Amino acid sequence: MAVFGLPFLRLYGPGWVISWSGRCCNIWRMTYDMEEHHCAESGCGTIKRSCFERLHLAYCCVPIQMANGQWRFCGNRFGVESPHGCSLHHYGEYEDNRFFQMAKKNLEYELPSKFPHEQIGWQMNLPKLGDIRFSFNRALFEF
């Protein structure tokens, strides 16, 4: 679903479809919080997929290098309206996530110029699903 014109599957990768839950604190490492958290938007309640679709929350899109030398997006969950952004990649120092704020305000924005997981040979390790290796193929997830 493209809300605010954002291609969430392209931004968040296979974890967005395969094993997402409201406790997912990093969409690329597929790490989960032990406890449920509440949405950053006042009065929204526990975190749901719609919290991301409404841009209350987002997953960080700053490129980082993995141990195997490949690149991926950071993937940490953060509040879009937060004055800081991602806990590791603050607004101002890293502008990679600013497009979320722009989209939420219905202003012009540019998506990341490169999606690391769409590069030839890229693989995602999904240990929660029996340690399978998943090659991202954008065409598989376009609806």
N, C-alpha and C positions, 0 to 999 in steps of 0.2 A: 504494500500500500504506500503510495506517495502522498504524504500530507505535507503541506507547505512546499510542494515540489521536490521534496527530499527523497532520494532512493534509499530507504533504510537498509534494505538487503545489501546493496553495494557498499554502504558505509560500515555496516556491522558484520557482514560476512555470514557464513553458514551457522554460526552460533545463534543468530537472530531467529532462525527457523528450527534448527535441530534440537537445541536443549535450553532455550531461554526460560528463565523464571524471574519473578520479581526480586529474588535474592541475588541475582547475578550482578556482581560488582565489577567484573571485568569480562567483556564480551569476547575478547580474543584469547584469553587464558582460560576462560570458562571457570572462573573462581566465583564462589558464592559466599555470602555472609551467613553466619550461623543463625542470626536473628533477622526477623523481618524489619524493614525500615519503612519510613513514610516518605511519600513524594515530597519534593522540594516546594511544590505549590501548596500554599496554605489551604487546608480543608479538603485536599484531594484524597487522603487516606493512604493505605498501603500501596506500594509500588506495583503498577500494572503496565502492560504493554502500551496502553493508551497514554500513560504518562510520558512516554518517549514520543509517541505519535503527535501529542499536543505540544511537544518541546518543553515540558516541565523539566525533563531530564534528558541527558544525552550520554553517549559514550565517546570518549576522547579520540580525536582523529589526528593526533600528532604522530608522524611516522617515527618508529623506534626500531633498532636493529635487534634481532633475536640472536640467541647463542649460536644458531646454525648459519649465521651470516645473512639470512633473509630478513626482509623488512615486513613490519605489520603496523597497524595503528595501535596506539597505546591501549585504548579500550576501557580505561577507568570510567566509571559512572560519575557524573557530576550534574549539578543544577545549572541549567542554562542561564538563569537570571543571577546566578552567583556572581559577586563582584570579582571572584578569583578564577573561576573556571575549574579545570581539573586540578586535583591536589598536587600533581607533579608538573603540570604544564599550564601555568597561569596565563590568563588574558594579559596582553601587553607584552609579556616576554615571548609568548607563542601565540600567534594570531590564527593558527590552524583551525581553531574551534569557533572563531567569531561568526562564521556563516550560520551557525545555529541561532544566535541572537538576531542576526539580520533577517533570517527566514521567519522567525517568530514575530518580528515587527513588520512583516510583509514588505521589507526593503530588498533591493537587489543584492544578490550574493553570488559568490562563485564557489563551487564545490572544490574539493582538493584536486590539484592538477594531476595527481598520480594516485592510483589505488594500489598499494603494494601487493595485496593479495590477488590482483588480476594479472600479475606478471607471470610469464611462462615459467613453469617449474615450481611455482610456489605451492607449499603444502602446509596444512594446519594439522597439528596433533590434537586429537580429541580423546584425552585419556578417560573421560567419563563414559565414552561409548566403546570401551574395550581397546583403547589405545590405537584406534584406526588413524590412518593418515588420509587427509581429505584435500584433494586438489580443488581449488575454487574455480568453477567454470561459470562465469556470469550468465551465459545463455541458459543454464539449468534453472536459474532462479528468476528469470524475467517472466512476468505474468501479463 
